[in-house]
Amino acid sequence: MTQKTILIVEDDYNLGKIYTLSLEHAGYKTVLNNDGKDVLGTIEEHNPDLLVLDMHVPYSWGPDTIKALRSDPQKADMKILVTTADILVGQTLRGQEERVLIKPVHIARLMQTVEEMLGE
């Protein structure tokens, strides 16, 4: 089985490290973008199997990132797991293609959702 890559966009350093270490421990390759700069470039460079996207990071507004990905024919079907403490933003995304976890995210729930999304 090929190791799957997960791009984590999370500006809370400690939370990003917790996600990274947990996912790596489960056998995934991870890439952490902790400020949102050039998220689309990072996606292009690493071609992740899953994007774990915080909605509010300094240099990237989550809904704009999702819109850009969904409008790109090569990235339109990318699996996106949204993490947010903003319940209203989370509610607007529910029922769309994205999965949403409201912070604080329990690591067991993160792992379960990632496994479901990647079909493992």
C-alpha positions as CSV (number, residue, x, y, z in Angstrom):
1,M,0.0,0.0,0.0
2,T,1.3,3.5,-0.9
3,Q,1.8,5.9,2.0
4,K,-0.8,8.6,1.8
5,T,0.1,12.3,2.2
6,I,-1.9,14.7,4.3
7,L,-1.4,18.4,4.1
8,I,-2.3,20.1,7.4
9,V,-3.1,23.9,7.3
10,E,-3.2,25.0,10.9
11,D,-1.9,28.2,12.5
12,D,-1.9,27.0,16.1
13,Y,1.6,25.6,16.3
14,N,0.8,23.1,19.1
15,L,-2.3,21.8,17.4
16,G,-0.5,21.5,14.1
17,K,2.2,19.4,15.8
18,I,-0.4,17.2,17.6
19,Y,-2.1,16.5,14.3
20,T,1.2,15.9,12.6
21,L,2.5,13.5,15.2
22,S,-0.7,11.6,15.5
23,L,-1.1,11.2,11.7
24,E,2.5,10.2,11.3
25,H,2.2,7.7,14.1
26,A,-0.7,6.1,12.2
27,G,1.5,5.8,9.1
28,Y,0.6,8.8,7.0
29,K,3.1,11.2,5.5
30,T,2.3,14.8,6.6
31,V,3.1,18.3,5.4
32,L,2.4,21.2,7.8
33,N,1.6,24.7,6.6
34,N,1.3,26.7,9.8
35,D,0.5,30.2,8.4
36,G,-1.6,29.7,5.3
37,K,1.0,31.2,2.9
38,D,0.8,29.8,-0.6
39,V,-1.5,27.0,0.3
40,L,-2.3,26.3,-3.3
41,G,1.4,26.2,-4.1
42,T,2.0,23.7,-1.3
43,I,-0.9,21.6,-2.6
44,E,0.7,21.7,-6.1
45,E,4.1,20.7,-4.7
46,H,3.0,17.8,-2.5
47,N,-0.2,16.6,-4.2
48,P,-1.8,15.5,-0.9
49,D,-4.4,12.8,-0.7
50,L,-6.2,14.8,2.0
51,L,-6.2,18.4,3.0
52,V,-6.9,19.2,6.7
53,L,-7.8,22.9,6.5
54,D,-8.3,25.3,9.4
55,M,-10.8,28.0,8.2
56,H,-9.0,30.9,9.9
57,V,-5.3,31.1,9.3
58,P,-3.4,34.4,8.8
59,Y,-2.7,34.3,5.0
60,S,-5.5,32.1,3.8
61,W,-9.3,32.3,4.2
62,G,-10.5,28.7,4.1
63,P,-13.7,29.3,2.0
64,D,-11.5,30.9,-0.7
65,T,-9.1,28.0,-0.7
66,I,-12.0,25.6,-1.1
67,K,-13.5,27.6,-3.9
68,A,-10.2,27.8,-5.7
69,L,-9.7,24.0,-5.4
70,R,-13.3,23.2,-6.5
71,S,-12.9,25.4,-9.6
72,D,-9.6,23.7,-10.7
73,P,-10.5,20.6,-12.8
74,Q,-7.3,18.8,-11.5
75,K,-8.0,19.5,-7.9
76,A,-11.9,19.6,-7.8
77,D,-12.2,16.2,-6.2
78,M,-9.6,16.7,-3.5
79,K,-10.7,15.4,-0.2
80,I,-10.9,18.3,2.3
81,L,-11.4,17.9,6.1
82,V,-12.3,21.3,7.6
83,T,-11.4,22.1,11.2
84,T,-12.9,25.3,12.7
85,A,-13.9,26.8,16.0
86,D,-16.4,29.0,14.0
87,I,-19.7,27.1,14.3
88,L,-21.4,29.3,11.7
89,V,-18.7,28.6,9.1
90,G,-18.9,24.9,9.9
91,Q,-22.6,24.9,9.4
92,T,-22.4,26.6,6.0
93,L,-20.1,23.8,4.8
94,R,-22.0,20.9,6.1
95,G,-23.8,19.0,3.4
96,Q,-21.3,20.0,0.8
97,E,-18.3,17.9,-0.3
98,E,-16.3,18.8,2.7
99,R,-16.2,17.1,6.1
100,V,-16.3,19.4,9.1
101,L,-14.9,19.0,12.6
102,I,-15.7,21.7,15.1
103,K,-12.8,22.5,17.5
104,P,-11.7,21.4,19.9
105,V,-11.1,18.3,17.8
106,H,-10.5,15.1,19.8
107,I,-7.6,13.2,18.2
108,A,-9.6,9.9,18.1
109,R,-12.3,11.7,16.1
110,L,-9.7,13.2,13.7
111,M,-8.1,9.8,13.1
112,Q,-11.5,8.1,12.6
113,T,-12.6,10.8,10.1
114,V,-9.2,10.7,8.2
115,E,-9.5,6.9,7.9
116,E,-13.1,7.2,6.6
117,M,-12.2,9.8,4.1
118,L,-9.2,7.9,2.8
119,G,-11.1,4.6,2.7
120,E,-8.9,2.9,5.2
